[in-house]
Amino acid sequence: QVQLVESGGGLVQAGGSLRLSCQASGRTFNTYAMAMGWFRQAPGKEREFVAGIAGNGISTYYGDSVKGRVSISRDNAKNTVFLQMNSLKPEDTAVYYCATRNNRLLDTRSNTYAYWGQGTQVTVSS
């Protein structure tokens, strides 16, 4: 099994920044073989892909709504993935989830990710 624990959420004013972290653990977590992603879900909306990173940490991909404002990275030595979010907008308010899948290639589809964290709330005030 794999466990994911997110941290770093909170309340920030529009235009501000936040850095989310996700710590992975578990006997079956093989960092280089598992891509990781960040998704978010606002009240009344479907879960949305935010960013993904391949197992090697080189390939990344971003959702259109955040492109140019967020950056995903990972530290494989520490089994941790980060999401740096800048120029935050009120519409970025959501619960942010970290996820990982049993494939080194990243994917934007949430149903391809087998393991999920509990989520961390991000609230952006106007």
N, C-alpha and C positions, 0 to 999 in steps of 0.2 A: 504494500500500500504506500501511497504518497500523501503527505500532509503539506498543505500550503497555508501560510499565515501572512496576511497582509497587514501593513501598518503605514502610517503617514497621512492618513486622511484628516480632514478637519474643516473648519470654517475659514474662508479667505475672501477678501474683497475682489471684485472684478478687476482684472489686470494683474492680479497677484500670481504667485507660483506655489506649487506643492510638489513634493517628491514622494512618491509611493514606493514602498518596498514589499517584496514578497519572498519569504524564506521557505525553501522547500526542504523536506526531510522524508525519511522513510527508506526501508531496505531496498525497495524496488526503484528508487529514483536514481536514474542514470543520466547525469546532467548533460553530457554531450549528445546523448541519444534522444533527448526530449525537448521539443520546442516549447516555448512558453508564450502566453498571451495575456493581454489585459482586455477585459470587457467591462461594460458599464450598463446599468439599468436604472432608468428614472421611473418614478411612479407613473403607472398607466402606459408605459412604453415597453417595447420589446428589448431584449438584451442586444447590445450593440458592440461590435468589434471596435476596439480602440487602437491596439498595437500588438504586433507579434514579433518574435525573434526566434531564429533558428537555434538549434542546439549548439552550433559552433560560435554563436554570438555575432556572426558576420552579416547574415541576411536579416533585414528588418522590413516591416511593412506597416503602414498606418491607415487608419480609417479616414475618409475624406473630411469628416467634420473636425478632425483634430490635426490634420496634416500641417506641418509647419509650426505647430505650437507645442508638440510633445516629442519626447525622445525616449526610446526604450533601450535598455542596456542590461547586461547580465555579468555577474562575477561567478564564473563556474567553480572557482576554488571555494567559494562560500555558499554555493547553491542558492544564489539570490538574484532576483531580477528587479530592476528599477524602472519607474515611469516618472520622468521629469516633465511636469506640466507647467507651461508658461502662458502668459496672456490669458488667464482663465476668464471664462464668460459665465454668466448665470445659467446658460443652457448646458454647461458642463456639470451641473449639479446632478449627482447620481450616486448609487452604490457602485463602487469599482471592485471588480473581481479579478483575481489572478487565476490562471488555469494552465495546466500542462497536459501534454498528450504523448502517447507512445510512438512518436515519430520525430525524427530530428528536423523535418521540414515544417516550417510554419504554415498555418492555415487560418483563414478568416472566419470559418464556420464554427460556431460554438459547439455544435454536436459532434465535432471531431476531437474534442478535448475530454479526457477521461476523469481528470481530477480538478477540483475547484476549491478555492479558499472560501471563507465565510463572508468576505467582502469588507470594504471599509468605506465609510460615508465621506463624500466630498460635497461640500456646500459652498457655492459661490454667491455672495451677496452683491446686489447692484448698488 
